[in-house]
Amino acid sequence: MTKATAPGKTITRRNFLTLTAGAVGAIGTAKLIWPFINSMNPSADVLAQSTTDVDLSPIAEGQGITVIWRGKPIFIRHRTKQEIAEAERTPMADLLDPQPDSDRVKKGKDQWLVLIGICTHLGCIPTGQAPNSNRGKYDGWYCPCHGSLYDTSGRVRRGPAPTNLVVPPYVFTDGSNIRIGVEEETTNV
């Protein structure tokens, strides 16, 4: 049985059945492979670690703390006016990886320095977070494994480390809280 639709074109029962079988097969294939595709999404425990909220209010000036974000140590230091001044007046020519201090902190919140606490040479964890630990010549952080020295802005000054300590993505959610893991806040907190 054929039915005329347009001049020169006809639809046969065979064409209709072929098209229908193809559509059902495509839908069946999609239903079959969806669980495999969905299994590639991050699990709930990984999504829970995607951001870390930190209350900065208990951190005294001159003190640093370490929190964990995505399995990495995050150094948060409440810098003193002297530490900020040292970081700002450092000539770019003295830096192995030149970057102004203003590019490493949030505007108007330069007393707060947030860094991934992993040496950029071989992945060691530098000392300098505890008040009595070795901070090196530049009063920042010191990597005892190979001798890299970082200043009060986390910039590499000496040693084999090729780049500065990395600044993770973070935002201030209010005056005394930060959320590590996002560049800009999309919801009101």
Accessible surface in RSA format (square Angstrom, percent):
REM  Atomic radii and reference values for relative SASA: ProtOr
REM  Chains: A
REM  Algorithm: Lee & Richards
REM  Probe-radius: 1.40
REM  Slices: 20
REM RES _ NUM      All-atoms   Total-Side   Main-Chain    Non-polar    All polar
REM                ABS   REL    ABS   REL    ABS   REL    ABS   REL    ABS   REL
RES MET A   1   206.28 106.8 144.01  95.3  62.26 148.2 122.58 104.2  83.69 110.9
RES THR A   2    90.93  64.7  64.40  65.3  26.53  63.2  33.55  45.1  57.38  86.7
RES LYS A   3   143.83  70.2 139.90  85.8   3.94   9.4  87.43  78.7  56.41  60.1
RES ALA A   4    85.99  79.1  61.47  94.9  24.51  55.8  61.80  87.0  24.18  64.1
RES THR A   5    76.36  54.3  36.07  36.6  40.29  96.0  38.26  51.4  38.10  57.6
RES ALA A   6    45.17  41.5  35.80  55.2   9.38  21.3  41.91  59.0   3.27   8.7
RES PRO A   7   140.52 102.4 108.50  98.9  32.01 116.4 121.74 100.5  18.78 116.7
RES GLY A   8    88.71 109.4   0.00   N/A  88.71 109.4  43.97 120.7  44.74 100.2
RES LYS A   9   142.90  69.7 138.40  84.9   4.50  10.7  85.64  77.1  57.26  61.0
RES THR A  10    79.80  56.8  61.44  62.3  18.36  43.7  37.95  51.0  41.85  63.3
RES ILE A  11    94.46  53.8  90.10  67.1   4.36  10.5  90.30  65.0   4.16  11.3
RES THR A  12    41.65  29.6  40.49  41.1   1.16   2.8  38.60  51.9   3.05   4.6
RES ARG A  13   175.24  73.6 166.41  84.8   8.84  21.0  59.65  81.5 115.60  70.1
RES ARG A  14   190.32  79.9 183.34  93.5   6.98  16.6  63.11  86.3 127.20  77.1
RES ASN A  15    77.90  53.7  71.78  69.4   6.12  14.7  19.56  47.1  58.34  56.4
RES PHE A  16   120.62  60.3 117.69  72.9   2.94   7.6 120.62  73.1   0.00   0.0
RES LEU A  17    95.65  53.3  92.68  66.3   2.97   7.5  92.99  65.3   2.66   7.2
RES THR A  18    92.42  65.7  82.93  84.1   9.49  22.6  71.43  95.9  20.99  31.7
RES LEU A  19   136.37  75.9 130.75  93.5   5.62  14.1 135.51  95.2   0.85   2.3
RES THR A  20    57.35  40.8  53.21  53.9   4.14   9.9  51.88  69.7   5.47   8.3
RES ALA A  21    66.37  61.0  50.96  78.6  15.42  35.1  58.26  82.0   8.11  21.5
RES GLY A  22    46.10  56.9   0.00   N/A  46.10  56.9  38.87 106.7   7.24  16.2
RES ALA A  23    52.57  48.3  42.19  65.1  10.38  23.6  50.48  71.1   2.09   5.5
RES VAL A  24    98.41  64.8  96.15  87.0   2.26   5.5  96.76  84.1   1.65   4.5
RES GLY A  25    37.62  46.4   0.00   N/A  37.62  46.4  36.06  99.0   1.56   3.5
RES ALA A  26    64.59  59.4  50.18  77.4  14.40  32.8  58.35  82.2   6.24  16.5
RES ILE A  27   112.46  64.0 109.81  81.8   2.65   6.4 112.39  80.9   0.08   0.2
RES GLY A  28    37.20  45.9   0.00   N/A  37.20  45.9  31.79  87.2   5.41  12.1
RES THR A  29    76.70  54.6  72.71  73.7   3.99   9.5  48.78  65.5  27.93  42.2
RES ALA A  30    55.87  51.4  49.93  77.1   5.94  13.5  52.60  74.1   3.27   8.7
RES LYS A  31   158.52  77.3 141.22  86.7  17.30  41.2  88.04  79.2  70.48  75.1
RES LEU A  32   125.50  69.9 117.74  84.2   7.77  19.5 123.30  86.6   2.20   5.9
RES ILE A  33    76.58  43.6  76.58  57.1   0.00   0.0  76.58  55.1   0.00   0.0
RES TRP A  34   143.31  57.5 142.91  69.2   0.40   0.9 124.60  66.4  18.71  30.4
RES PRO A  35    79.48  57.9  68.59  62.5  10.88  39.6  73.56  60.7   5.91  36.8
RES PHE A  36   133.55  66.8 132.43  82.0   1.12   2.9 133.02  80.6   0.53   1.5
RES ILE A  37    81.95  46.6  80.36  59.9   1.59   3.8  80.36  57.9   1.59   4.3
RES ASN A  38    70.43  48.6  64.86  62.7   5.57  13.4   0.69   1.7  69.74  67.4
RES SER A  39    87.88  74.3  51.73  69.0  36.15  83.3  48.80 103.9  39.08  54.7
RES MET A  40   155.39  80.5 121.16  80.2  34.23  81.5  94.28  80.2  61.11  81.0
RES ASN A  41    86.62  59.7  73.65  71.2  12.97  31.2  18.49  44.5  68.12  65.8
RES PRO A  42    76.30  55.6  56.37  51.4  19.93  72.4  66.65  55.0   9.65  60.0
RES SER A  43    59.49  50.3  46.50  62.1  12.99  29.9  50.47 107.5   9.02  12.6
RES ALA A  44    84.30  77.5  68.97 106.4  15.32  34.9  72.59 102.2  11.71  31.0
RES ASP A  45    97.30  68.2  87.63  87.2   9.66  22.8  45.98 108.2  51.31  51.2
RES VAL A  46    83.93  55.2  82.13  74.4   1.80   4.3  82.62  71.8   1.31   3.6
RES LEU A  47   102.16  56.9  93.58  66.9   8.58  21.6  93.95  66.0   8.21  22.1
RES ALA A  48    77.65  71.4  46.50  71.8  31.15  70.9  59.14  83.3  18.51  49.0
RES GLN A  49   103.66  58.0  99.69  72.9   3.97   9.4  28.50  60.7  75.15  57.0
RES SER A  50    33.70  28.5  32.56  43.5   1.13   2.6  19.60  41.7  14.10  19.8
RES THR A  51    48.84  34.7  39.22  39.8   9.62  22.9  14.49  19.5  34.35  51.9
RES THR A  52    30.72  21.9  26.21  26.6   4.51  10.8  24.32  32.7   6.41   9.7
RES ASP A  53    89.38  62.6  62.09  61.8  27.29  64.5  31.82  74.9  57.56  57.4
RES VAL A  54    11.52   7.6   7.27   6.6   4.26  10.3  11.15   9.7   0.37   1.0
RES ASP A  55    72.72  50.9  60.47  60.2  12.25  29.0  26.69  62.8  46.03  45.9
RES LEU A  56     0.87   0.5   0.42   0.3   0.45   1.1   0.42   0.3   0.45   1.2
RES SER A  57    78.50  66.3  44.08  58.8  34.42  79.3  39.92  85.0  38.58  54.0
RES PRO A  58   100.57  73.3  67.45  61.5  33.12 120.4  80.10  66.1  20.47 127.2
RES ILE A  59     8.61   4.9   3.52   2.6   5.09  12.3   4.18   3.0   4.43  12.0
RES ALA A  60    61.27  56.3  50.71  78.3  10.56  24.0  61.27  86.3   0.00   0.0
RES GLU A  61   102.63  58.9  76.50  57.9  26.13  62.2  20.90  40.4  81.73  66.7
RES GLY A  62    24.85  30.6   0.00   N/A  24.85  30.6  12.59  34.6  12.26  27.5
RES GLN A  63    73.80  41.3  68.35  50.0   5.45  13.0  22.80  48.5  51.00  38.7
RES GLY A  64    11.75  14.5   0.00   N/A  11.75  14.5   0.03   0.1  11.72  26.3
RES ILE A  65    48.14  27.4  42.73  31.8   5.42  13.1  48.14  34.7   0.00   0.0
RES THR A  66    66.10  47.0  36.00  36.5  30.10  71.7  29.32  39.4  36.78  55.6
RES VAL A  67    30.38  20.0  25.15  22.8   5.23  12.6  30.38  26.4   0.00   0.0
RES ILE A  68   108.95  62.0  93.52  69.7  15.43  37.2  93.52  67.3  15.43  41.9
RES TRP A  69     8.39   3.4   7.51   3.6   0.88   2.1   8.39   4.5   0.00   0.0
RES ARG A  70   122.36  51.4 100.60  51.3  21.76  51.8  35.11  48.0  87.25  52.9
RES GLY A  71    62.78  77.4   0.00   N/A  62.78  77.4  31.30  85.9  31.48  70.5
RES LYS A  72    80.87  39.5  80.61  49.5   0.25   0.6  38.92  35.0  41.95  44.7
RES PRO A  73    14.64  10.7  14.64  13.3   0.00   0.0  14.64  12.1   0.00   0.0
RES ILE A  74     0.00   0.0   0.00   0.0   0.00   0.0   0.00   0.0   0.00   0.0
RES PHE A  75     3.99   2.0   3.59   2.2   0.41   1.1   3.59   2.2   0.41   1.2
RES ILE A  76     0.00   0.0   0.00   0.0   0.00   0.0   0.00   0.0   0.00   0.0
RES ARG A  77     0.39   0.2   0.32   0.2   0.07   0.2   0.32   0.4   0.07   0.0
RES HIS A  78    32.44  17.7  32.44  22.5   0.00   0.0  24.04  24.8   8.39   9.8
RES ARG A  79     2.02   0.9   0.00   0.0   2.02   4.8   0.00   0.0   2.02   1.2
RES THR A  80    37.42  26.6  37.42  37.9   0.00   0.0  34.28  46.0   3.14   4.7
RES LYS A  81   167.87  81.9 160.83  98.7   7.04  16.8 116.13 104.5  51.74  55.1
RES GLN A  82   126.46  70.7 117.61  86.0   8.85  21.1  39.11  83.3  87.34  66.2
RES GLU A  83     9.22   5.3   9.22   7.0   0.00   0.0   5.26  10.2   3.97   3.2
RES ILE A  84    19.98  11.4  19.98  14.9   0.00   0.0  19.98  14.4   0.00   0.0
RES ALA A  85    40.06  36.8  35.64  55.0   4.41  10.0  38.96  54.9   1.10   2.9
RES GLU A  86    46.41  26.6  43.22  32.7   3.19   7.6  19.05  36.8  27.36  22.3
RES ALA A  87     1.21   1.1   0.00   0.0   1.21   2.8   0.82   1.2   0.39   1.0
RES GLU A  88   106.79  61.3  77.09  58.3  29.71  70.7  30.41  58.8  76.38  62.4
RES ARG A  89   163.59  68.7 138.55  70.6  25.04  59.6  73.19 100.0  90.39  54.8
RES THR A  90    16.01  11.4   8.50   8.6   7.50  17.9   3.89   5.2  12.12  18.3
RES PRO A  91    76.37  55.7  65.46  59.7  10.91  39.7  76.37  63.1   0.00   0.0
RES MET A  92    74.40  38.5  68.90  45.6   5.50  13.1  66.37  56.4   8.04  10.6
RES ALA A  93   102.53  94.3  59.39  91.6  43.15  98.1  72.30 101.8  30.23  80.1
RES ASP A  94    65.23  45.7  55.03  54.8  10.20  24.1  12.82  30.2  52.41  52.3
RES LEU A  95    11.37   6.3   0.00   0.0  11.37  28.6   0.45   0.3  10.91  29.4
RES LEU A  96    94.14  52.4  64.78  46.3  29.36  73.8  68.57  48.2  25.57  68.8
RES ASP A  97    42.10  29.5  40.46  40.3   1.64   3.9   3.34   7.9  38.76  38.7
RES PRO A  98    83.17  60.6  61.30  55.9  21.87  79.5  61.51  50.8  21.66 134.6
RES GLN A  99    52.47  29.3  51.72  37.8   0.75   1.8  11.78  25.1  40.69  30.9
RES PRO A 100    57.28  41.7  56.95  51.9   0.33   1.2  57.28  47.3   0.00   0.0
RES ASP A 101     4.48   3.1   1.40   1.4   3.08   7.3   0.56   1.3   3.92   3.9
RES SER A 102    82.72  69.9  64.09  85.5  18.63  42.9  50.60 107.8  32.12  45.0
RES ASP A 103    94.56  66.2  63.98  63.7  30.58  72.3  16.65  39.2  77.91  77.7
RES ARG A 104     6.48   2.7   5.01   2.6   1.47   3.5   1.41   1.9   5.07   3.1
RES VAL A 105    17.03  11.2   3.83   3.5  13.20  31.8   5.83   5.1  11.20  30.4
RES LYS A 106    62.33  30.4  61.56  37.8   0.76   1.8  34.70  31.2  27.63  29.4
RES LYS A 107   208.18 101.6 173.88 106.7  34.29  81.7 125.77 113.2  82.41  87.8
RES GLY A 108    69.93  86.2   0.00   N/A  69.93  86.2  40.01 109.8  29.92  67.0
RES LYS A 109    56.51  27.6  56.30  34.5   0.21   0.5  30.53  27.5  25.98  27.7
RES ASP A 110    48.92  34.3  48.92  48.7   0.00   0.0  10.63  25.0  38.29  38.2
RES GLN A 111    55.89  31.3  55.89  40.8   0.00   0.0  15.30  32.6  40.59  30.8
RES TRP A 112    18.32   7.4  18.12   8.8   0.19   0.5  12.70   6.8   5.61   9.1
RES LEU A 113     0.68   0.4   0.21   0.2   0.46   1.2   0.21   0.1   0.46   1.2
RES VAL A 114     0.02   0.0   0.02   0.0   0.00   0.0   0.02   0.0   0.00   0.0
RES LEU A 115     0.33   0.2   0.33   0.2   0.00   0.0   0.33   0.2   0.00   0.0
RES ILE A 116    20.32  11.6  20.00  14.9   0.32   0.8  20.00  14.4   0.32   0.9
RES GLY A 117     0.00   0.0   0.00   N/A   0.00   0.0   0.00   0.0   0.00   0.0
RES ILE A 118    52.48  29.9  49.17  36.6   3.31   8.0  49.17  35.4   3.31   9.0
RES CYS A 119     3.36   2.5   1.24   1.4   2.12   5.0   0.00   0.0   3.36   3.6
RES THR A 120    34.29  24.4  11.49  11.6  22.80  54.3  19.93  26.8  14.36  21.7
RES HIS A 121    58.10  31.8  38.09  26.5  20.02  51.2  18.64  19.2  39.47  45.9
RES LEU A 122   120.10  66.9  86.03  61.5  34.07  85.7  93.39  65.6  26.71  71.9
RES GLY A 123    43.48  53.6   0.00   N/A  43.48  53.6  18.25  50.1  25.22  56.5
RES CYS A 124    27.26  20.6  17.78  19.8   9.48  22.3  12.67  32.1  14.59  15.7
RES ILE A 125   100.29  57.1  82.76  61.7  17.54  42.3  82.76  59.6  17.54  47.6
RES PRO A 126     5.16   3.8   0.00   0.0   5.16  18.8   0.00   0.0   5.16  32.1
RES THR A 127    47.54  33.8  41.20  41.8   6.34  15.1  47.53  63.8   0.01   0.0
RES GLY A 128     0.60   0.7   0.00   N/A   0.60   0.7   0.00   0.0   0.60   1.3
RES GLN A 129    24.66  13.8  21.16  15.5   3.51   8.3  21.47  45.7   3.20   2.4
RES ALA A 130    45.64  42.0  38.76  59.8   6.88  15.7  43.88  61.8   1.76   4.7
RES PRO A 131   122.33  89.2  95.15  86.7  27.18  98.8  97.56  80.5  24.77 154.0
RES ASN A 132   141.63  97.7 104.01 100.5  37.62  90.6  45.58 109.7  96.05  92.8
RES SER A 133    33.68  28.5  17.37  23.2  16.31  37.6  25.39  54.1   8.29  11.6
RES ASN A 134    86.54  59.7  71.17  68.8  15.36  37.0  33.50  80.6  53.04  51.3
RES ARG A 135    36.75  15.4  32.02  16.3   4.74  11.3  13.93  19.0  22.82  13.8
RES GLY A 136    26.12  32.2   0.00   N/A  26.12  32.2  10.40  28.6  15.71  35.2
RES LYS A 137   161.98  79.0 121.76  74.7  40.22  95.8  88.56  79.7  73.42  78.2
RES TYR A 138    30.77  14.4  23.09  13.1   7.69  20.0  26.62  20.0   4.15   5.1
RES ASP A 139    56.61  39.7  55.56  55.3   1.05   2.5  19.04  44.8  37.57  37.5
RES GLY A 140     0.00   0.0   0.00   N/A   0.00   0.0   0.00   0.0   0.00   0.0
RES TRP A 141     0.59   0.2   0.59   0.3   0.00   0.0   0.59   0.3   0.00   0.0
RES TYR A 142    54.62  25.5  54.62  31.1   0.00   0.0  21.64  16.3  32.98  40.7
RES CYS A 143     0.93   0.7   0.93   1.0   0.00   0.0   0.04   0.1   0.90   1.0
RES PRO A 144    70.46  51.4  49.06  44.7  21.40  77.8  49.26  40.7  21.20 131.8
RES CYS A 145    73.97  56.0  41.94  46.8  32.03  75.3  14.82  37.6  59.15  63.8
RES HIS A 146    92.53  50.6  67.03  46.6  25.50  65.2  51.15  52.7  41.37  48.1
RES GLY A 147    27.26  33.6   0.00   N/A  27.26  33.6  17.49  48.0   9.77  21.9
RES SER A 148     0.43   0.4   0.43   0.6   0.00   0.0   0.11   0.2   0.32   0.4
RES LEU A 149    26.22  14.6  26.22  18.8   0.00   0.0  26.22  18.4   0.00   0.0
RES TYR A 150     0.21   0.1   0.00   0.0   0.21   0.5   0.00   0.0   0.21   0.3
RES ASP A 151     4.64   3.2   4.64   4.6   0.00   0.0   4.64  10.9   0.00   0.0
RES THR A 152     1.16   0.8   1.16   1.2   0.00   0.0   0.34   0.5   0.83   1.2
RES SER A 153     0.00   0.0   0.00   0.0   0.00   0.0   0.00   0.0   0.00   0.0
RES GLY A 154     0.00   0.0   0.00   N/A   0.00   0.0   0.00   0.0   0.00   0.0
RES ARG A 155     0.12   0.0   0.12   0.1   0.00   0.0   0.00   0.0   0.12   0.1
RES VAL A 156     0.00   0.0   0.00   0.0   0.00   0.0   0.00   0.0   0.00   0.0
RES ARG A 157    23.42   9.8  23.42  11.9   0.00   0.0   0.00   0.0  23.42  14.2
RES ARG A 158   113.06  47.5 111.95  57.1   1.11   2.6  45.73  62.5  67.33  40.8
RES GLY A 159    39.44  48.6   0.00   N/A  39.44  48.6  17.24  47.3  22.20  49.7
RES PRO A 160    60.73  44.3  34.23  31.2  26.50  96.3  47.46  39.2  13.28  82.5
RES ALA A 161     2.79   2.6   0.00   0.0   2.79   6.3   0.00   0.0   2.79   7.4
RES PRO A 162    83.54  60.9  61.68  56.2  21.86  79.5  71.57  59.1  11.97  74.4
RES THR A 163    61.69  43.9  61.69  62.5   0.00   0.0  52.65  70.7   9.03  13.7
RES ASN A 164     7.00   4.8   4.19   4.0   2.81   6.8   3.62   8.7   3.39   3.3
RES LEU A 165     0.13   0.1   0.00   0.0   0.13   0.3   0.00   0.0   0.13   0.4
RES VAL A 166    78.26  51.5  73.41  66.5   4.85  11.7  77.99  67.8   0.27   0.7
RES VAL A 167    49.08  32.3  27.94  25.3  21.14  50.9  27.94  24.3  21.14  57.3
RES PRO A 168     3.03   2.2   0.00   0.0   3.03  11.0   0.60   0.5   2.43  15.1
RES PRO A 169    41.08  29.9  38.05  34.7   3.03  11.0  40.71  33.6   0.37   2.3
RES TYR A 170     2.29   1.1   2.22   1.3   0.07   0.2   1.45   1.1   0.84   1.0
RES VAL A 171    14.99   9.9  13.65  12.4   1.34   3.2  14.99  13.0   0.00   0.0
RES PHE A 172    41.51  20.8  17.50  10.8  24.01  62.5  17.50  10.6  24.01  68.7
RES THR A 173    30.58  21.8   6.44   6.5  24.14  57.5   4.05   5.4  26.54  40.1
RES ASP A 174    77.07  54.0  60.89  60.6  16.18  38.2  46.24 108.8  30.83  30.7
RES GLY A 175    55.86  68.9   0.00   N/A  55.86  68.9  31.94  87.6  23.92  53.6
RES SER A 176    41.48  35.1  39.39  52.6   2.09   4.8  21.73  46.3  19.76  27.7
RES ASN A 177    41.87  28.9  41.87  40.5   0.00   0.0   8.95  21.5  32.93  31.8
RES ILE A 178     0.46   0.3   0.01   0.0   0.45   1.1   0.01   0.0   0.45   1.2
RES ARG A 179    43.81  18.4  43.81  22.3   0.00   0.0   7.81  10.7  36.00  21.8
RES ILE A 180     0.00   0.0   0.00   0.0   0.00   0.0   0.00   0.0   0.00   0.0
RES GLY A 181    14.76  18.2   0.00   N/A  14.76  18.2   0.00   0.0  14.76  33.1
RES VAL A 182    42.65  28.1  37.96  34.4   4.69  11.3  42.65  37.1   0.00   0.0
RES GLU A 183   122.24  70.2 107.35  81.2  14.89  35.5  58.11 112.4  64.13  52.4
RES GLU A 184   130.77  75.1 123.25  93.2   7.52  17.9  38.30  74.1  92.48  75.5
RES GLU A 185    57.34  32.9  30.77  23.3  26.57  63.3  25.88  50.1  31.46  25.7
RES THR A 186   123.91  88.1  86.31  87.5  37.60  89.6  69.89  93.9  54.02  81.7
RES THR A 187    89.85  63.9  79.61  80.7  10.24  24.4  72.01  96.7  17.84  27.0
RES ASN A 188   160.24 110.5 127.52 123.2  32.72  78.8  36.18  87.1 124.05 119.9
RES VAL A 189   115.88  76.3  47.60  43.1  68.28 164.5  74.71  64.9  41.17 111.7
END  Absolute sums over single chains surface
CHAIN  1 A    11569.7       9122.7       2446.9       7182.0       4387.7
END  Absolute sums over all chains
TOTAL         11569.7       9122.7       2446.9       7182.0       4387.7
